[in-house]
Amino acid sequence: MQFERTLVNFTSSNFDIAPTLELPPGQRVRGGNYGASLTLTLNILAP
């Protein structure tokens, strides 16, 4: 539960990064799509 709460706080604090994410044409950053995009980006950037 501690980890989940930290993950939510991390996601919320980095919401401003959303507009800079490179998404497929027509992809909107909202709800689950945003979460998936953020996770995918972190997986690519993080070794």
Backbone bond lengths (Angstrom), bond angles and torsions (degrees), N, CA, C in turn:
res aa  C-N    CA-C-N  psi(-1)  N-CA   C-N-CA  omega(-1)  CA-C   N-CA-C  phi
1 M - - - 1.463 - - 1.530 110.08 -
2 Q 1.300 116.38 -36.65 1.464 121.00 177.54 1.526 110.21 -61.10
3 F 1.327 116.07 -43.89 1.464 120.74 -178.77 1.528 111.12 -64.83
4 E 1.330 115.95 -43.23 1.465 119.93 -179.94 1.521 110.71 -61.65
5 R 1.319 116.41 -42.02 1.462 120.78 -179.37 1.528 110.04 -64.98
6 T 1.322 116.45 -41.04 1.461 120.76 178.55 1.519 110.42 -64.36
7 L 1.324 116.52 -40.72 1.462 121.32 -179.61 1.528 110.33 -63.68
8 V 1.330 116.53 -41.32 1.467 120.69 178.83 1.523 110.12 -64.10
9 N 1.325 117.06 -43.29 1.462 120.83 179.46 1.519 110.69 -63.95
10 F 1.316 116.83 -40.19 1.460 121.82 179.12 1.524 110.38 -63.22
11 T 1.328 115.87 -44.19 1.463 120.56 -179.92 1.523 110.43 -63.91
12 S 1.324 116.95 -42.30 1.459 121.10 -178.69 1.525 110.94 -65.59
13 S 1.328 117.08 -40.09 1.457 120.88 -177.37 1.518 111.85 -71.80
14 N 1.334 116.97 -19.41 1.459 120.43 -178.69 1.527 112.01 -107.42
15 F 1.328 116.45 20.13 1.463 119.88 -177.95 1.526 111.11 -64.95
16 D 1.342 117.20 -28.18 1.463 121.05 -179.02 1.527 112.18 -66.72
17 I 1.315 117.79 -16.00 1.463 121.40 179.81 1.530 110.38 -73.87
18 A 1.327 115.97 -22.45 1.465 121.53 -174.83 1.534 114.43 -46.69
19 P 1.332 119.17 -50.06 1.467 119.13 -176.96 1.524 113.43 -61.86
20 T 1.327 117.92 -20.76 1.458 120.51 -176.65 1.522 112.11 -92.67
21 L 1.340 116.89 -8.44 1.462 119.72 179.72 1.520 110.59 -68.39
22 E 1.315 116.27 137.96 1.460 119.70 178.13 1.528 108.62 -86.07
23 L 1.321 115.47 109.62 1.456 120.67 -177.86 1.517 110.10 -113.44
24 P 1.317 116.56 157.07 1.468 120.48 176.33 1.528 110.11 -57.70
25 P 1.325 118.31 150.75 1.468 121.66 179.99 1.525 111.56 -52.97
26 G 1.324 116.25 131.52 1.457 120.56 178.24 1.520 113.38 85.68
27 Q 1.326 116.77 -6.95 1.464 119.83 -179.63 1.522 110.16 -75.15
28 R 1.321 116.83 128.77 1.454 120.22 179.65 1.522 109.96 -104.69
29 V 1.317 115.27 137.29 1.460 119.68 179.83 1.520 108.97 -88.17
30 R 1.323 115.72 100.16 1.458 120.03 179.06 1.523 109.21 -165.15
31 G 1.313 116.24 146.51 1.461 121.22 176.73 1.520 112.70 55.55
32 G 1.326 116.17 -134.31 1.458 122.25 -177.28 1.516 112.13 -62.73
33 N 1.319 117.89 -32.95 1.456 120.67 -179.59 1.521 110.88 -61.47
34 Y 1.340 115.45 -39.82 1.468 119.49 178.57 1.524 110.44 -64.52
35 G 1.331 115.82 -45.71 1.461 119.95 -179.86 1.518 111.75 -60.19
36 A 1.330 116.31 -43.25 1.459 120.87 179.99 1.523 110.30 -65.37
37 S 1.323 116.78 -41.07 1.463 120.84 -179.27 1.526 110.37 -65.73
38 L 1.333 116.30 -42.57 1.459 120.36 -179.71 1.518 110.45 -64.44
39 T 1.332 116.25 -44.60 1.463 120.44 179.45 1.514 110.80 -62.18
40 L 1.323 116.88 -44.11 1.459 121.45 -179.49 1.522 110.18 -63.13
41 T 1.334 116.69 -42.80 1.461 121.11 179.82 1.522 110.54 -63.75
42 L 1.331 116.93 -43.98 1.459 120.73 179.93 1.522 110.66 -63.51
43 N 1.324 116.37 -38.73 1.462 120.00 179.62 1.519 111.02 -65.43
44 I 1.333 116.78 -34.50 1.467 120.78 179.95 1.529 110.22 -74.32
45 L 1.324 116.60 -43.62 1.463 120.86 -175.88 1.524 111.86 -75.66
46 A 1.332 116.64 -38.38 1.463 120.12 -177.43 1.533 110.51 -81.30
47 P 1.314 116.93 131.24 1.473 121.05 179.40 1.525 111.69 -67.13
